[in-house]
């Protein structure tokens, strides 16, 4: 209930700011500042023709597909880095450096290699999140208490048994946190990829609003992007985190 009251107050303050700055004092041009009423009106218009649902659906499919590919790559690379000292010493610093690159830096490569296609968007998503996931996997494994692995080795555990029954279960809470961070990078990279291509999605809808100087449409897409990110975090990652912590008696 408190969150609803907070959001209502936030919207009222936003509308008040718009009325004072645009309607009364004329400090800003109407096309340069979005208003809650304008954003709501634009949302209803997009809902009436179903275009917003198509954009959200396409973006979610691309985001999930790219994220799953990034998870696969990130886990493999993370395991290799944590297992081989040579890779940890030489490859990990390079991955840390590449991770700092903004996702938009990969767009020129994706367009040159894949054209204006879905594959180009997926490439940007994967490159934007896979490195973060690999670092998270490596950190999760390295933060395991040594007594767990020593005890398993003492009892004669093989490498396979070590990873399946000791390493992964012990690293699971931190792995989930790393995957959640990887999803945020993937979702952000997706928008960068869609903005630069012609595929229907939230990013393309946002750039269309910019081209039409429709600030209400731009703000509407931004709000939808934020809400989807919050929903996925609350409905998927937070639920998984709570289940793991509750199972271990930490919640």
PLY file of the C-alpha trace (Angstrom):
ply
format ascii 1.0
element vertex 251
property float x
property float y
property float z
element edge 250
property int vertex1
property int vertex2
end_header
0.00 0.00 0.00
2.84 2.38 0.84
4.40 1.92 -2.60
1.09 2.89 -4.25
0.85 6.04 -2.15
4.46 6.89 -2.98
3.85 6.43 -6.73
0.69 8.57 -6.62
2.59 11.35 -4.84
5.43 11.04 -7.37
3.01 11.35 -10.30
1.29 14.36 -8.72
4.63 16.08 -8.17
5.60 15.29 -11.76
2.33 16.75 -13.10
2.71 19.79 -10.87
6.24 20.38 -12.15
4.94 20.18 -15.72
2.09 22.62 -15.09
4.29 25.16 -13.33
7.17 24.98 -15.79
5.18 24.70 -19.03
1.68 26.07 -18.52
2.20 28.83 -15.97
5.76 30.14 -16.14
6.48 29.00 -19.72
10.02 28.00 -18.79
9.98 24.93 -21.03
8.49 24.04 -24.39
5.61 21.52 -24.23
7.43 19.18 -26.63
10.56 19.08 -24.43
9.01 17.96 -21.14
6.79 14.87 -20.75
3.71 14.93 -18.56
1.91 12.05 -16.80
-1.31 12.83 -18.69
0.52 12.91 -22.02
2.33 9.64 -21.29
-0.92 7.99 -20.20
-2.68 9.17 -23.34
0.10 7.84 -25.55
0.03 4.50 -23.70
-3.71 4.13 -24.33
-3.19 4.91 -28.01
-0.48 2.25 -28.34
-2.59 -0.26 -26.43
-5.61 0.34 -28.67
-3.78 -0.74 -31.82
-1.77 -3.45 -30.02
1.60 -2.11 -31.17
2.99 -1.79 -27.66
2.25 -5.46 -26.92
4.07 -6.50 -30.07
7.05 -4.35 -29.12
7.18 -5.71 -25.57
6.81 -9.30 -26.78
9.59 -8.99 -29.36
11.94 -7.30 -26.91
11.31 -9.91 -24.21
11.93 -12.79 -26.62
15.18 -11.26 -27.83
16.28 -10.37 -24.31
15.60 -13.85 -22.91
17.22 -15.60 -25.89
20.33 -13.42 -25.72
20.53 -13.79 -21.95
20.35 -17.59 -22.10
23.16 -17.67 -24.66
25.18 -15.28 -22.49
24.60 -17.50 -19.43
25.90 -20.55 -21.29
28.99 -18.71 -22.52
29.55 -16.94 -19.20
29.39 -20.15 -17.14
31.84 -21.96 -19.43
34.31 -19.06 -19.47
33.91 -18.52 -15.72
34.66 -22.18 -15.00
37.73 -22.10 -17.22
39.04 -18.97 -15.53
38.54 -20.40 -12.05
40.04 -23.79 -12.95
43.15 -22.76 -14.89
45.60 -20.37 -13.22
47.06 -19.32 -16.57
43.67 -18.12 -17.81
42.92 -16.47 -14.49
46.17 -14.54 -14.67
46.02 -13.53 -18.34
42.41 -13.77 -19.58
40.54 -12.43 -16.56
42.07 -8.91 -16.69
41.16 -8.74 -20.38
37.57 -9.77 -19.63
37.37 -7.18 -16.85
38.51 -4.53 -19.32
36.06 -5.59 -22.03
33.24 -5.63 -19.47
33.64 -1.87 -19.01
32.81 -1.23 -22.67
29.34 0.27 -23.22
27.06 -2.12 -25.12
26.63 0.39 -27.94
30.31 -0.16 -28.86
29.36 -3.61 -30.21
26.61 -2.26 -32.48
28.89 -1.38 -35.45
30.36 -4.89 -35.40
26.93 -6.51 -35.14
25.58 -4.53 -38.10
28.66 -5.23 -40.25
28.63 -8.94 -39.46
24.90 -9.68 -39.26
23.20 -6.72 -40.95
20.02 -5.14 -39.58
18.68 -8.43 -38.24
17.67 -10.17 -35.04
21.06 -11.89 -34.96
22.71 -8.48 -34.73
20.60 -7.61 -31.67
21.34 -10.95 -30.02
25.05 -10.43 -30.60
24.93 -7.09 -28.76
22.97 -8.66 -25.88
25.41 -11.54 -25.53
28.48 -9.32 -25.66
26.90 -6.94 -23.18
26.24 -9.56 -20.49
28.37 -12.70 -21.02
31.56 -11.17 -19.62
29.78 -9.95 -16.48
28.36 -13.44 -15.90
31.77 -15.10 -16.38
33.35 -12.82 -13.78
30.45 -13.51 -11.41
30.89 -17.28 -11.84
34.62 -17.03 -11.14
34.07 -14.86 -8.05
31.32 -17.15 -6.73
33.57 -20.19 -6.97
36.57 -18.43 -5.43
34.49 -17.17 -2.49
33.59 -20.70 -1.40
35.01 -21.52 2.02
38.10 -23.74 1.52
36.98 -26.13 4.25
34.19 -27.42 1.96
36.54 -28.46 -0.84
39.15 -29.79 1.58
36.56 -31.95 3.30
35.33 -33.30 -0.05
38.87 -34.12 -1.15
39.54 -35.85 2.15
36.50 -38.07 1.53
37.83 -38.96 -1.92
35.55 -36.85 -4.11
36.37 -36.78 -7.83
36.53 -33.56 -9.86
33.02 -34.22 -11.21
31.63 -34.88 -7.74
33.44 -31.84 -6.41
31.75 -29.48 -8.87
28.30 -31.12 -8.81
27.92 -31.69 -5.07
30.21 -29.11 -3.45
31.23 -26.20 -5.67
27.93 -25.40 -7.40
25.70 -25.80 -4.31
28.06 -23.65 -2.21
28.35 -20.97 -4.91
24.64 -20.95 -5.81
23.54 -17.84 -3.83
26.31 -15.71 -5.32
25.71 -17.25 -8.75
22.07 -16.14 -8.68
23.17 -12.62 -7.75
25.60 -12.67 -10.68
22.89 -13.87 -13.06
20.60 -11.08 -11.89
23.32 -8.56 -12.64
23.92 -10.26 -16.00
20.22 -9.89 -16.84
20.35 -6.16 -16.11
23.31 -5.84 -18.49
21.50 -7.95 -21.10
18.31 -5.88 -20.88
20.27 -2.65 -21.19
22.30 -4.01 -24.11
19.08 -5.09 -25.83
17.83 -1.52 -25.89
21.14 -0.36 -27.40
20.83 -3.02 -30.11
17.20 -2.28 -30.92
17.79 1.46 -31.09
20.34 0.95 -33.86
18.28 -1.48 -35.97
14.90 -1.47 -37.69
13.41 -4.46 -35.86
10.14 -3.84 -34.02
10.76 -3.58 -30.29
10.85 -1.19 -27.39
14.14 0.31 -28.53
12.77 1.01 -31.99
9.58 2.48 -30.51
11.71 4.79 -28.39
13.78 5.96 -31.34
10.61 6.56 -33.37
9.39 8.84 -30.59
12.66 10.73 -30.75
12.45 11.14 -34.53
8.88 12.42 -34.21
9.87 14.78 -31.36
7.24 12.99 -29.24
8.71 13.21 -25.76
5.64 11.53 -24.24
6.24 8.43 -26.37
9.91 8.38 -25.38
9.00 8.64 -21.70
6.34 5.94 -22.05
8.87 3.48 -23.47
11.39 4.35 -20.76
8.81 3.66 -18.04
7.86 0.33 -19.65
11.53 -0.70 -19.84
12.00 0.10 -16.14
8.79 -1.69 -15.11
9.71 -4.85 -17.04
13.14 -4.85 -15.38
11.54 -4.51 -11.94
8.95 -7.23 -12.62
11.53 -9.75 -13.82
13.71 -9.04 -10.80
10.83 -9.34 -8.31
9.02 -12.27 -9.95
12.01 -14.41 -10.95
15.39 -13.59 -9.43
14.17 -12.39 -6.03
11.91 -15.45 -5.70
14.81 -17.79 -6.49
17.09 -15.95 -4.06
14.54 -16.19 -1.25
13.99 -19.90 -1.84
17.73 -20.61 -1.70
18.26 -18.51 1.42
15.20 -19.98 3.13
16.34 -23.50 2.33
19.69 -22.75 3.97
18.10 -21.13 7.01
19.42 -17.68 6.18
16.01 -16.03 5.83
0 1
1 2
2 3
3 4
4 5
5 6
6 7
7 8
8 9
9 10
10 11
11 12
12 13
13 14
14 15
15 16
16 17
17 18
18 19
19 20
20 21
21 22
22 23
23 24
24 25
25 26
26 27
27 28
28 29
29 30
30 31
31 32
32 33
33 34
34 35
35 36
36 37
37 38
38 39
39 40
40 41
41 42
42 43
43 44
44 45
45 46
46 47
47 48
48 49
49 50
50 51
51 52
52 53
53 54
54 55
55 56
56 57
57 58
58 59
59 60
60 61
61 62
62 63
63 64
64 65
65 66
66 67
67 68
68 69
69 70
70 71
71 72
72 73
73 74
74 75
75 76
76 77
77 78
78 79
79 80
80 81
81 82
82 83
83 84
84 85
85 86
86 87
87 88
88 89
89 90
90 91
91 92
92 93
93 94
94 95
95 96
96 97
97 98
98 99
99 100
100 101
101 102
102 103
103 104
104 105
105 106
106 107
107 108
108 109
109 110
110 111
111 112
112 113
113 114
114 115
115 116
116 117
117 118
118 119
119 120
120 121
121 122
122 123
123 124
124 125
125 126
126 127
127 128
128 129
129 130
130 131
131 132
132 133
133 134
134 135
135 136
136 137
137 138
138 139
139 140
140 141
141 142
142 143
143 144
144 145
145 146
146 147
147 148
148 149
149 150
150 151
151 152
152 153
153 154
154 155
155 156
156 157
157 158
158 159
159 160
160 161
161 162
162 163
163 164
164 165
165 166
166 167
167 168
168 169
169 170
170 171
171 172
172 173
173 174
174 175
175 176
176 177
177 178
178 179
179 180
180 181
181 182
182 183
183 184
184 185
185 186
186 187
187 188
188 189
189 190
190 191
191 192
192 193
193 194
194 195
195 196
196 197
197 198
198 199
199 200
200 201
201 202
202 203
203 204
204 205
205 206
206 207
207 208
208 209
209 210
210 211
211 212
212 213
213 214
214 215
215 216
216 217
217 218
218 219
219 220
220 221
221 222
222 223
223 224
224 225
225 226
226 227
227 228
228 229
229 230
230 231
231 232
232 233
233 234
234 235
235 236
236 237
237 238
238 239
239 240
240 241
241 242
242 243
243 244
244 245
245 246
246 247
247 248
248 249
249 250
